[in-house]
Amino acid sequence: MTHKRGDRKKQKRKRQVYESNLINNGLQLEATRSVLDEKLIFVKVHAPWEVLCMYAEVMHIKLPLQPNDLKTRDSAFNWFSRLFRVDENIIKPEQEFFTAPFQKEHLSNFYIQDKDTFFNPATRSRIVHFILSRVEYATKNNVKKFGINKLLDTGIYKAAFPLHDSSFRHLSTDPDCPSERYLLYREWAHPKNIFKLQPLDFIRKYYGEKIGIYFAWLGFYTNMLIVAAVVGVGCFLYGCLTKDNCTWSQEVCDPNIGGNIIMCPQCDKACTYWNLTITCESSKKLCIFDSFGTLVFAVFMGIWVTLFLEFWKRRQAELEYEWDTVEYLEQEEQVRPEYEARCTHVVMNEITQQEEHVPYTACGKCIRMTFCTSAVFFWILLIIASVIGIIVYRLSVFLVFSAMLSQHISGTETILKYLTPQTATSVTASLISFIVIMVLNVVYEKMAILITDFELPRTQTDYENSLTTKMFLFQFVNYYSSCFYIAFFKGRFVGHPGNPVYWLGKYRNEECDPGGCLLELTTQLAIIVGGKAIWNNIQEVLLPWVKNLIGRYCAATRSEKVVPRWEQDYHLQPIGKLGLFYEYLEMVIQFGFVTLFVASFPLAPLLALINNMLEIRLDAWKLTTQFRRMVTQKAQDIGAWQPIMQGIAILAVVTNAMIIAFTSDMIPRLVYYWSFSVPPYGSHSSHTMKGYINSTLSVFNISDFKNASKPFSPSWFGNQTTCRYRDFRYPPGHQHQYEHNIYYWHVIAAKLAFIIVMEHVIYFVKFIISYAIPDVSQKTKSKVKREKYVTQKLLHENDLKVVKKTMGKIADKIFKGVDSAFRPKAE
């Protein structure tokens, strides 16, 4: 009613044409005026048996032939898993059937006990949506306009959705209603079920295969995280128990060793000299994460991620068979209406040698792909530019914090033990980085959708896979770039105090703490992972809840009448065109944090496990209570997310090996212990870690400072003529002063050797595991073969019997005619 009168007439005419065409396609329509708003009209769509049969055959939908007669063996862990299953008396297990693509002429061969239940609600809504998406409503310039999506986009209809079967709060008063929504809320979405297994078959029955496979994957991932979390906690506890025996940390905190070491300023002029003991607390924390347990955990996670992906392939193959999606993509998936509407060019199909319509020529497709690829790289470069902005912030604000937090070497204030200029810079930069990430996400999301729409993929699966790839590239750079900077670039190219390296010719490169950048990487990960989980839950759960609460309040003030189911569902939130895309994206980004940087943060799997246990129930609660019911969609697998996770798994081996080699101090400590603590390089009689700190800090003569970087010398500095800095260089006075010494080259060689050995060992084990675990279990193979046999026997052999029977009757008639023709006449 808000539109102009002319527009209202056009919209009404399009609605009338559309609805009459729906009726011509066999659907039954029923209009009902809203109880709460008289301007609003609901058009209820009913699909009769004949329509369902006809389109089930067109869409190649698989339907039951006969009950599955293969005997299943109970697993050895069946008794244990039964403790966590949903009560079978409340949600009965779904009966397994052998299925085949529906054919109306073979109707008698299908397992039909009741016509009302033969097509379940999920299949009904899929068939109806298929019809709604392809019915014409107007013709303009000889181009047909069709589909409910276009009508929704132009505001001709306000919404289109399947109905929930009941309220989630209580059972339906209708005895014929199964109240599946209520059962799902009570036995799946309610927080009391947080430790229970999910009723996946029931979820698939109500919401369809696409949502079912998401929750199957999320549940499987969460279960696999239990093992990773246990091992991660074990490594963390090992670090906590051994931190008191950490010799190098004791040397930093020792007043006679660390207390006598004066460190060089870490920035120009404003920064002052500082005492090594102020990093005492951070060195103790670093001992927890930078221990031998970290190496063991990194190797374990490289193997764990392979086991996860291989076992998921097997589980996915089982679901493909059980949910009838094995041959889905080849048979059932239809062209997107948006693609069909743009098919104006005629080309010759090389296979069929027939003309067919496509939306663009080969040249046009090439231009589109070039434009889309360029746009993707342009936005990725913008993300990198924002990361560089954060780095410049780090470099410039470090000067401010150094001036504000400057203190005398003898300063013993409690706060200065924890709040060093490095810590203050790291924490504030991590927070700003997190805020920038969340803001940029909104912009890049819209751009990725626009680019994919312009690309015009043929099917919905192609569309989602293309969008998935773009969004993940954006998010990968957005989320992980700051972590990659801290892990592999910060503190690497700083020069030495007499000749520092500058960014953009102005900002002096950041240096790591004497213990390395590992603790800062851990801080960055904790802030991003924790902040992301909190932000996503607020965005996904709190906002829909508040919107629905406001909607219910406004509706209650207008009327006290009984509101029907379709009107209650209308006031719920729409699920969005991309469905569970953002849930997948959130989990795969988390998967990246759990695997790519786990060597620096062994508690990441535990945090991910806790988050996922809540995420499953929050997503379930959101779907059952806050959102309209989705149109059910088929899905054969998790789509492009599978190769993305495989890529992350391969990259994770490299990143964790490099974190241990370059970000942590494990390799320099091992080189010192085995080579430089004893002669000819060391002075100790046996292998020891004593003297490690002194050997890793080079000496610099303060008279060699350049005027541009020379600090203001405070009165307390006394007669000191040298300061120390973190590097392996010859001291002043040496013929190769300030050049890298022999220790440096030993460490570099050891780091490279470690990376090569660790990568090859883990990749070899990954290859063996991938080869040893088949993608499809023998049990699933047997079921597929049995189903093909039963299908052939029921559908094809029965046809042959009918043909033989018919041909036999015809043959008998022919022979009788021949006999009568040649029989002598009776006299």
JODA-V838733 format. One record per pair of residues at least 4 apart in sequence whose ideal C-beta (glycine too) atoms are under 7 Angstrom apart, sorted by the first residue. I is the first residue (numbers start at 1). GAP is how many residues later the second one is. If there is no record, write none. Layout:
i={I | I}
gap={GAP | GAP}
This chain:
i={1 | 3 | 3 | 3 | 4 | 5 | 6 | 7 | 8 | 9 | 10 | 11 | 11 | 12 | 13 | 14 | 14 | 14 | 14 | 15 | 15 | 16 | 17 | 17 | 17 | 18 | 18 | 18 | 18 | 19 | 19 | 19 | 20 | 21 | 21 | 21 | 22 | 22 | 22 | 23 | 23 | 25 | 25 | 26 | 26 | 26 | 27 | 27 | 27 | 27 | 27 | 28 | 28 | 29 | 29 | 30 | 30 | 31 | 31 | 32 | 32 | 33 | 33 | 34 | 34 | 34 | 34 | 34 | 35 | 35 | 35 | 35 | 35 | 36 | 36 | 36 | 36 | 36 | 42 | 42 | 44 | 45 | 47 | 47 | 47 | 47 | 47 | 49 | 49 | 50 | 51 | 52 | 52 | 52 | 52 | 53 | 53 | 54 | 54 | 55 | 55 | 55 | 55 | 56 | 56 | 56 | 56 | 57 | 57 | 57 | 59 | 59 | 59 | 60 | 60 | 60 | 61 | 61 | 61 | 61 | 62 | 62 | 62 | 62 | 63 | 63 | 63 | 64 | 64 | 64 | 64 | 65 | 65 | 65 | 65 | 65 | 65 | 65 | 65 | 65 | 65 | 66 | 66 | 66 | 66 | 67 | 67 | 68 | 68 | 68 | 70 | 70 | 70 | 74 | 77 | 78 | 81 | 81 | 84 | 84 | 84 | 85 | 86 | 86 | 86 | 86 | 86 | 88 | 88 | 90 | 90 | 91 | 91 | 91 | 91 | 94 | 94 | 96 | 97 | 98 | 98 | 98 | 99 | 100 | 100 | 101 | 106 | 106 | 109 | 109 | 109 | 112 | 114 | 119 | 119 | 120 | 121 | 121 | 122 | 122 | 122 | 122 | 122 | 122 | 123 | 124 | 125 | 125 | 125 | 125 | 126 | 126 | 126 | 126 | 127 | 128 | 129 | 129 | 130 | 130 | 131 | 132 | 132 | 133 | 133 | 133 | 133 | 134 | 134 | 134 | 135 | 136 | 136 | 136 | 137 | 137 | 137 | 138 | 139 | 139 | 140 | 145 | 146 | 147 | 148 | 148 | 148 | 149 | 149 | 150 | 151 | 151 | 152 | 152 | 159 | 159 | 161 | 161 | 161 | 162 | 162 | 163 | 163 | 163 | 163 | 164 | 164 | 164 | 164 | 165 | 165 | 165 | 165 | 165 | 166 | 166 | 166 | 166 | 166 | 166 | 167 | 168 | 168 | 168 | 168 | 168 | 170 | 171 | 171 | 172 | 172 | 179 | 180 | 180 | 181 | 181 | 182 | 183 | 184 | 184 | 184 | 184 | 184 | 185 | 185 | 185 | 185 | 186 | 187 | 187 | 188 | 188 | 188 | 188 | 189 | 189 | 189 | 189 | 191 | 193 | 194 | 194 | 198 | 198 | 198 | 198 | 199 | 200 | 200 | 200 | 200 | 201 | 202 | 203 | 203 | 203 | 203 | 204 | 204 | 204 | 204 | 207 | 207 | 207 | 207 | 208 | 208 | 208 | 209 | 209 | 209 | 209 | 209 | 210 | 210 | 210 | 210 | 210 | 211 | 211 | 211 | 212 | 212 | 213 | 213 | 213 | 213 | 214 | 214 | 214 | 214 | 215 | 215 | 216 | 216 | 217 | 217 | 217 | 218 | 218 | 218 | 218 | 219 | 219 | 220 | 220 | 220 | 221 | 221 | 221 | 222 | 222 | 222 | 222 | 224 | 224 | 225 | 225 | 225 | 225 | 225 | 226 | 226 | 227 | 227 | 228 | 228 | 228 | 228 | 229 | 229 | 229 | 229 | 230 | 231 | 231 | 231 | 232 | 232 | 232 | 232 | 232 | 232 | 233 | 233 | 234 | 235 | 235 | 235 | 235 | 235 | 235 | 236 | 236 | 236 | 236 | 237 | 238 | 238 | 238 | 239 | 239 | 239 | 239 | 239 | 239 | 240 | 242 | 242 | 243 | 243 | 243 | 246 | 246 | 247 | 247 | 247 | 247 | 248 | 248 | 248 | 248 | 248 | 249 | 249 | 249 | 249 | 250 | 251 | 251 | 251 | 251 | 252 | 252 | 252 | 252 | 252 | 252 | 252 | 252 | 253 | 253 | 253 | 254 | 254 | 255 | 255 | 256 | 257 | 258 | 258 | 258 | 258 | 259 | 259 | 261 | 261 | 261 | 262 | 262 | 262 | 262 | 262 | 262 | 263 | 263 | 263 | 263 | 263 | 263 | 264 | 264 | 264 | 264 | 264 | 264 | 265 | 265 | 265 | 265 | 266 | 266 | 267 | 267 | 267 | 267 | 267 | 268 | 268 | 268 | 269 | 269 | 269 | 269 | 270 | 270 | 270 | 271 | 271 | 272 | 272 | 272 | 273 | 273 | 273 | 274 | 275 | 276 | 278 | 278 | 278 | 279 | 279 | 279 | 279 | 279 | 280 | 280 | 281 | 281 | 281 | 282 | 282 | 282 | 282 | 283 | 283 | 285 | 286 | 286 | 286 | 286 | 287 | 289 | 289 | 289 | 289 | 289 | 290 | 290 | 290 | 290 | 290 | 292 | 293 | 294 | 294 | 294 | 294 | 294 | 295 | 295 | 295 | 296 | 297 | 297 | 297 | 298 | 298 | 298 | 298 | 298 | 299 | 299 | 300 | 301 | 301 | 301 | 301 | 302 | 302 | 302 | 302 | 303 | 303 | 303 | 304 | 305 | 305 | 305 | 305 | 306 | 306 | 306 | 306 | 306 | 307 | 307 | 308 | 309 | 309 | 309 | 309 | 310 | 310 | 310 | 311 | 311 | 312 | 313 | 313 | 314 | 314 | 314 | 314 | 314 | 315 | 316 | 316 | 317 | 317 | 317 | 317 | 317 | 318 | 318 | 318 | 319 | 320 | 320 | 320 | 321 | 321 | 321 | 321 | 325 | 325 | 325 | 326 | 327 | 328 | 328 | 328 | 328 | 329 | 329 | 329 | 332 | 333 | 333 | 335 | 335 | 335 | 335 | 336 | 336 | 336 | 336 | 337 | 339 | 339 | 339 | 339 | 342 | 342 | 343 | 343 | 343 | 344 | 344 | 345 | 345 | 345 | 345 | 345 | 346 | 346 | 347 | 347 | 348 | 348 | 349 | 349 | 349 | 359 | 360 | 360 | 360 | 362 | 363 | 364 | 365 | 366 | 367 | 368 | 368 | 368 | 369 | 370 | 371 | 372 | 372 | 372 | 372 | 373 | 374 | 375 | 375 | 376 | 376 | 376 | 376 | 377 | 378 | 379 | 379 | 379 | 379 | 380 | 380 | 380 | 380 | 381 | 382 | 383 | 383 | 383 | 383 | 383 | 383 | 384 | 384 | 384 | 385 | 386 | 386 | 386 | 387 | 387 | 387 | 387 | 388 | 389 | 390 | 390 | 390 | 390 | 390 | 390 | 391 | 391 | 392 | 392 | 393 | 393 | 393 | 394 | 394 | 394 | 394 | 395 | 395 | 395 | 395 | 396 | 397 | 397 | 397 | 398 | 398 | 398 | 398 | 399 | 400 | 401 | 401 | 401 | 401 | 402 | 402 | 405 | 405 | 405 | 405 | 407 | 407 | 408 | 409 | 411 | 415 | 418 | 419 | 419 | 421 | 422 | 422 | 423 | 424 | 425 | 426 | 426 | 426 | 427 | 427 | 428 | 429 | 430 | 430 | 430 | 430 | 431 | 431 | 432 | 433 | 433 | 434 | 434 | 434 | 434 | 435 | 436 | 437 | 437 | 437 | 438 | 440 | 440 | 441 | 441 | 443 | 444 | 444 | 445 | 445 | 446 | 447 | 448 | 448 | 448 | 448 | 448 | 449 | 449 | 450 | 451 | 451 | 452 | 452 | 452 | 452 | 455 | 457 | 457 | 457 | 458 | 459 | 460 | 461 | 461 | 462 | 463 | 464 | 464 | 464 | 465 | 465 | 465 | 466 | 467 | 468 | 468 | 468 | 468 | 469 | 469 | 470 | 471 | 471 | 472 | 472 | 472 | 473 | 474 | 475 | 475 | 475 | 476 | 477 | 479 | 479 | 480 | 480 | 480 | 481 | 482 | 482 | 483 | 483 | 483 | 483 | 483 | 484 | 485 | 485 | 486 | 486 | 486 | 486 | 486 | 487 | 487 | 487 | 487 | 488 | 488 | 490 | 490 | 490 | 491 | 491 | 491 | 491 | 493 | 493 | 494 | 494 | 494 | 494 | 495 | 495 | 495 | 496 | 496 | 496 | 496 | 496 | 497 | 497 | 497 | 498 | 498 | 498 | 498 | 498 | 500 | 500 | 500 | 501 | 502 | 502 | 502 | 503 | 503 | 511 | 512 | 512 | 512 | 513 | 514 | 515 | 515 | 516 | 516 | 516 | 517 | 517 | 518 | 518 | 518 | 518 | 519 | 520 | 521 | 521 | 521 | 521 | 522 | 522 | 522 | 523 | 524 | 525 | 525 | 525 | 525 | 525 | 525 | 526 | 526 | 527 | 528 | 529 | 529 | 529 | 529 | 530 | 531 | 532 | 533 | 533 | 534 | 535 | 536 | 536 | 537 | 537 | 538 | 539 | 540 | 540 | 541 | 541 | 541 | 542 | 543 | 544 | 544 | 544 | 544 | 544 | 545 | 545 | 546 | 547 | 547 | 548 | 548 | 548 | 548 | 549 | 550 | 551 | 551 | 552 | 552 | 553 | 554 | 555 | 555 | 563 | 563 | 565 | 566 | 567 | 569 | 569 | 572 | 572 | 572 | 573 | 573 | 574 | 575 | 575 | 575 | 575 | 578 | 579 | 580 | 581 | 582 | 583 | 583 | 584 | 584 | 585 | 586 | 587 | 588 | 588 | 588 | 588 | 589 | 590 | 590 | 591 | 591 | 591 | 592 | 592 | 593 | 593 | 594 | 594 | 594 | 594 | 595 | 595 | 595 | 596 | 596 | 596 | 596 | 597 | 597 | 597 | 598 | 598 | 598 | 599 | 599 | 599 | 600 | 600 | 603 | 604 | 605 | 606 | 607 | 608 | 609 | 610 | 611 | 612 | 614 | 615 | 616 | 617 | 618 | 619 | 620 | 621 | 622 | 622 | 623 | 637 | 638 | 640 | 641 | 642 | 643 | 644 | 645 | 646 | 647 | 648 | 651 | 652 | 653 | 653 | 653 | 653 | 654 | 654 | 655 | 656 | 657 | 657 | 657 | 657 | 658 | 658 | 659 | 659 | 660 | 660 | 661 | 661 | 661 | 661 | 662 | 665 | 666 | 667 | 667 | 667 | 667 | 667 | 668 | 668 | 668 | 669 | 669 | 669 | 670 | 671 | 671 | 671 | 671 | 671 | 672 | 672 | 672 | 672 | 673 | 673 | 673 | 674 | 675 | 675 | 676 | 676 | 676 | 676 | 677 | 677 | 677 | 677 | 677 | 678 | 678 | 678 | 678 | 684 | 684 | 691 | 692 | 693 | 695 | 696 | 697 | 697 | 697 | 698 | 698 | 698 | 698 | 698 | 698 | 699 | 699 | 699 | 699 | 700 | 700 | 700 | 700 | 700 | 701 | 701 | 701 | 702 | 702 | 702 | 704 | 705 | 705 | 706 | 713 | 728 | 728 | 728 | 728 | 728 | 729 | 729 | 729 | 729 | 730 | 730 | 730 | 730 | 730 | 730 | 731 | 732 | 733 | 740 | 740 | 742 | 743 | 744 | 745 | 746 | 747 | 748 | 749 | 750 | 751 | 752 | 753 | 754 | 755 | 756 | 757 | 758 | 759 | 760 | 761 | 762 | 763 | 764 | 765 | 766 | 767 | 768 | 769 | 776 | 776 | 778 | 779 | 780 | 781 | 782 | 783 | 784 | 785 | 786 | 787 | 788 | 789 | 790 | 791 | 792 | 792 | 793 | 794 | 795 | 796 | 797 | 798 | 799 | 800 | 801 | 802 | 803 | 804 | 805 | 806 | 807 | 808 | 809 | 810 | 811 | 812 | 813 | 814 | 815 | 816 | 817 | 818 | 819}
gap={38 | 4 | 5 | 8 | 4 | 4 | 4 | 4 | 4 | 4 | 4 | 4 | 145 | 4 | 4 | 4 | 123 | 124 | 142 | 4 | 141 | 4 | 4 | 120 | 121 | 4 | 117 | 119 | 133 | 4 | 10 | 24 | 4 | 4 | 114 | 115 | 5 | 7 | 113 | 4 | 6 | 106 | 110 | 22 | 24 | 25 | 18 | 19 | 20 | 24 | 104 | 18 | 20 | 14 | 16 | 14 | 16 | 10 | 12 | 10 | 12 | 5 | 8 | 4 | 6 | 7 | 8 | 533 | 524 | 526 | 528 | 529 | 532 | 519 | 522 | 523 | 527 | 531 | 524 | 525 | 522 | 83 | 4 | 5 | 77 | 80 | 81 | 4 | 66 | 4 | 4 | 4 | 67 | 72 | 75 | 4 | 51 | 4 | 50 | 4 | 72 | 75 | 76 | 5 | 7 | 46 | 71 | 45 | 46 | 47 | 68 | 71 | 273 | 41 | 271 | 272 | 40 | 41 | 62 | 271 | 37 | 38 | 39 | 262 | 36 | 39 | 47 | 33 | 35 | 46 | 47 | 32 | 33 | 34 | 35 | 44 | 45 | 46 | 725 | 726 | 729 | 31 | 32 | 45 | 724 | 28 | 30 | 28 | 29 | 30 | 712 | 713 | 716 | 4 | 4 | 4 | 4 | 116 | 111 | 112 | 113 | 112 | 4 | 5 | 101 | 110 | 113 | 4 | 5 | 93 | 97 | 92 | 96 | 108 | 111 | 107 | 111 | 226 | 14 | 689 | 692 | 693 | 225 | 691 | 695 | 230 | 4 | 689 | 685 | 686 | 689 | 6 | 4 | 4 | 5 | 85 | 4 | 44 | 4 | 83 | 84 | 85 | 86 | 510 | 4 | 4 | 4 | 37 | 506 | 507 | 4 | 82 | 505 | 506 | 4 | 4 | 4 | 502 | 4 | 204 | 4 | 16 | 28 | 14 | 15 | 16 | 204 | 12 | 13 | 203 | 11 | 8 | 9 | 10 | 8 | 9 | 14 | 7 | 5 | 6 | 5 | 5 | 191 | 190 | 4 | 9 | 12 | 4 | 188 | 4 | 5 | 6 | 5 | 8 | 411 | 415 | 408 | 467 | 468 | 467 | 469 | 402 | 403 | 406 | 466 | 17 | 401 | 405 | 465 | 12 | 13 | 14 | 15 | 16 | 5 | 6 | 11 | 13 | 15 | 16 | 15 | 13 | 14 | 17 | 456 | 457 | 12 | 8 | 11 | 5 | 7 | 4 | 4 | 26 | 4 | 443 | 4 | 4 | 4 | 5 | 18 | 22 | 440 | 4 | 5 | 439 | 440 | 4 | 6 | 12 | 5 | 10 | 11 | 432 | 428 | 431 | 432 | 435 | 426 | 424 | 419 | 423 | 5 | 17 | 21 | 418 | 4 | 4 | 12 | 15 | 16 | 4 | 4 | 4 | 8 | 9 | 12 | 4 | 5 | 8 | 119 | 4 | 5 | 423 | 425 | 4 | 424 | 425 | 4 | 114 | 116 | 425 | 426 | 4 | 369 | 423 | 424 | 425 | 4 | 369 | 419 | 4 | 111 | 4 | 106 | 422 | 425 | 4 | 366 | 369 | 370 | 4 | 401 | 4 | 103 | 4 | 95 | 421 | 4 | 369 | 394 | 398 | 4 | 397 | 4 | 92 | 95 | 4 | 366 | 391 | 387 | 390 | 391 | 394 | 4 | 84 | 4 | 380 | 383 | 384 | 387 | 4 | 383 | 4 | 77 | 4 | 73 | 76 | 377 | 4 | 376 | 377 | 380 | 4 | 4 | 66 | 69 | 4 | 65 | 370 | 371 | 373 | 374 | 4 | 373 | 4 | 4 | 58 | 59 | 61 | 62 | 367 | 4 | 52 | 366 | 367 | 4 | 4 | 53 | 55 | 4 | 48 | 49 | 50 | 52 | 54 | 48 | 4 | 49 | 41 | 44 | 45 | 4 | 41 | 4 | 442 | 443 | 445 | 4 | 421 | 441 | 444 | 445 | 4 | 34 | 35 | 38 | 4 | 6 | 7 | 441 | 442 | 6 | 24 | 25 | 27 | 28 | 31 | 262 | 441 | 5 | 24 | 27 | 4 | 5 | 4 | 22 | 4 | 436 | 18 | 19 | 22 | 435 | 16 | 18 | 15 | 436 | 463 | 11 | 13 | 147 | 458 | 461 | 462 | 10 | 11 | 13 | 460 | 461 | 462 | 9 | 233 | 436 | 459 | 460 | 461 | 6 | 7 | 8 | 446 | 5 | 245 | 4 | 131 | 132 | 135 | 241 | 240 | 440 | 441 | 440 | 441 | 442 | 443 | 129 | 132 | 133 | 131 | 440 | 134 | 439 | 442 | 438 | 444 | 450 | 4 | 134 | 238 | 138 | 139 | 142 | 4 | 141 | 234 | 235 | 236 | 4 | 137 | 4 | 136 | 137 | 4 | 231 | 233 | 237 | 4 | 232 | 234 | 4 | 229 | 232 | 233 | 4 | 5 | 229 | 230 | 233 | 311 | 4 | 228 | 374 | 375 | 376 | 4 | 4 | 4 | 305 | 308 | 366 | 370 | 4 | 365 | 371 | 4 | 4 | 301 | 305 | 4 | 300 | 301 | 358 | 362 | 4 | 463 | 4 | 4 | 294 | 297 | 355 | 350 | 351 | 354 | 460 | 4 | 459 | 462 | 4 | 4 | 290 | 344 | 347 | 4 | 343 | 460 | 463 | 464 | 4 | 462 | 4 | 4 | 336 | 337 | 340 | 459 | 460 | 463 | 4 | 462 | 4 | 4 | 462 | 4 | 459 | 461 | 462 | 463 | 4 | 4 | 321 | 4 | 458 | 459 | 460 | 463 | 4 | 459 | 462 | 4 | 5 | 6 | 316 | 5 | 459 | 462 | 463 | 309 | 310 | 311 | 458 | 4 | 4 | 5 | 306 | 308 | 4 | 132 | 307 | 302 | 126 | 128 | 4 | 5 | 123 | 124 | 122 | 123 | 124 | 127 | 4 | 4 | 20 | 117 | 119 | 17 | 114 | 14 | 15 | 16 | 13 | 15 | 12 | 13 | 14 | 15 | 16 | 9 | 11 | 9 | 11 | 5 | 7 | 4 | 5 | 7 | 97 | 4 | 5 | 8 | 4 | 4 | 4 | 4 | 4 | 4 | 4 | 86 | 87 | 4 | 4 | 4 | 4 | 79 | 82 | 83 | 4 | 4 | 4 | 76 | 4 | 75 | 94 | 97 | 4 | 4 | 4 | 65 | 68 | 95 | 4 | 93 | 94 | 97 | 4 | 4 | 4 | 57 | 91 | 94 | 95 | 98 | 4 | 93 | 97 | 4 | 4 | 50 | 54 | 4 | 94 | 95 | 98 | 4 | 4 | 4 | 39 | 42 | 43 | 46 | 92 | 4 | 94 | 4 | 115 | 4 | 36 | 39 | 4 | 31 | 35 | 116 | 108 | 112 | 113 | 115 | 111 | 4 | 28 | 31 | 4 | 23 | 27 | 112 | 4 | 4 | 4 | 20 | 23 | 24 | 4 | 19 | 14 | 15 | 16 | 19 | 4 | 9 | 308 | 307 | 5 | 4 | 5 | 4 | 5 | 4 | 4 | 91 | 4 | 4 | 4 | 4 | 94 | 97 | 4 | 96 | 4 | 4 | 4 | 93 | 94 | 97 | 4 | 96 | 4 | 4 | 49 | 4 | 93 | 94 | 97 | 4 | 4 | 4 | 41 | 42 | 97 | 4 | 38 | 4 | 37 | 4 | 4 | 30 | 4 | 26 | 4 | 4 | 4 | 19 | 22 | 23 | 26 | 4 | 18 | 4 | 4 | 19 | 11 | 14 | 15 | 18 | 11 | 5 | 6 | 9 | 4 | 4 | 4 | 4 | 178 | 4 | 4 | 4 | 117 | 175 | 4 | 174 | 175 | 4 | 4 | 4 | 171 | 172 | 173 | 4 | 171 | 4 | 4 | 114 | 4 | 116 | 172 | 4 | 4 | 4 | 110 | 114 | 4 | 4 | 49 | 110 | 4 | 112 | 116 | 4 | 4 | 42 | 4 | 38 | 41 | 42 | 114 | 4 | 4 | 5 | 4 | 31 | 34 | 35 | 38 | 34 | 110 | 172 | 176 | 170 | 174 | 20 | 22 | 27 | 19 | 20 | 21 | 26 | 8 | 16 | 6 | 7 | 15 | 17 | 4 | 5 | 6 | 204 | 229 | 231 | 233 | 242 | 203 | 208 | 228 | 202 | 206 | 207 | 208 | 240 | 8 | 9 | 209 | 8 | 4 | 5 | 6 | 4 | 6 | 215 | 4 | 5 | 214 | 6 | 212 | 4 | 150 | 147 | 148 | 149 | 4 | 146 | 4 | 82 | 145 | 146 | 4 | 4 | 4 | 76 | 79 | 142 | 4 | 78 | 79 | 4 | 4 | 4 | 68 | 72 | 75 | 76 | 79 | 4 | 75 | 4 | 4 | 4 | 64 | 75 | 78 | 4 | 4 | 4 | 4 | 78 | 4 | 4 | 4 | 50 | 4 | 81 | 4 | 4 | 78 | 82 | 4 | 77 | 81 | 4 | 4 | 4 | 29 | 78 | 82 | 83 | 4 | 81 | 4 | 4 | 26 | 4 | 24 | 25 | 78 | 4 | 4 | 4 | 20 | 4 | 19 | 4 | 4 | 4 | 16 | 4 | 5 | 4 | 4 | 4 | 59 | 60 | 54 | 55 | 56 | 53 | 54 | 54 | 4 | 52 | 53 | 55 | 4 | 51 | 4 | 4 | 4 | 4 | 36 | 4 | 57 | 4 | 4 | 4 | 4 | 53 | 56 | 57 | 4 | 4 | 18 | 4 | 54 | 57 | 4 | 56 | 4 | 11 | 4 | 10 | 11 | 14 | 53 | 54 | 57 | 52 | 55 | 56 | 59 | 4 | 58 | 62 | 4 | 6 | 58 | 57 | 60 | 61 | 59 | 63 | 4 | 4 | 4 | 4 | 4 | 4 | 4 | 4 | 4 | 4 | 4 | 4 | 4 | 4 | 4 | 4 | 4 | 4 | 4 | 5 | 4 | 5 | 4 | 4 | 4 | 4 | 4 | 4 | 4 | 4 | 4 | 4 | 4 | 4 | 4 | 106 | 109 | 110 | 4 | 105 | 4 | 4 | 4 | 98 | 101 | 102 | 4 | 97 | 4 | 5 | 4 | 6 | 6 | 90 | 93 | 94 | 89 | 4 | 4 | 4 | 80 | 83 | 84 | 87 | 4 | 28 | 79 | 4 | 20 | 23 | 4 | 4 | 5 | 75 | 76 | 79 | 4 | 5 | 20 | 23 | 4 | 14 | 16 | 13 | 6 | 71 | 5 | 6 | 19 | 67 | 5 | 7 | 10 | 11 | 14 | 4 | 6 | 8 | 9 | 4 | 6 | 4 | 4 | 4 | 48 | 30 | 27 | 28 | 29 | 26 | 27 | 29 | 30 | 31 | 33 | 23 | 25 | 32 | 33 | 4 | 22 | 23 | 25 | 32 | 20 | 21 | 31 | 19 | 20 | 21 | 28 | 4 | 5 | 4 | 4 | 12 | 13 | 15 | 16 | 19 | 9 | 10 | 11 | 12 | 4 | 6 | 7 | 8 | 9 | 11 | 6 | 5 | 4 | 4 | 5 | 4 | 4 | 4 | 4 | 4 | 4 | 4 | 4 | 4 | 4 | 4 | 4 | 4 | 4 | 4 | 4 | 4 | 4 | 4 | 4 | 4 | 4 | 4 | 4 | 4 | 4 | 4 | 4 | 4 | 5 | 4 | 4 | 4 | 4 | 4 | 4 | 4 | 4 | 4 | 4 | 4 | 4 | 4 | 4 | 4 | 5 | 4 | 4 | 4 | 4 | 4 | 4 | 4 | 4 | 4 | 4 | 4 | 4 | 4 | 4 | 4 | 4 | 4 | 4 | 4 | 4 | 4 | 4 | 4 | 4 | 4 | 4 | 4}
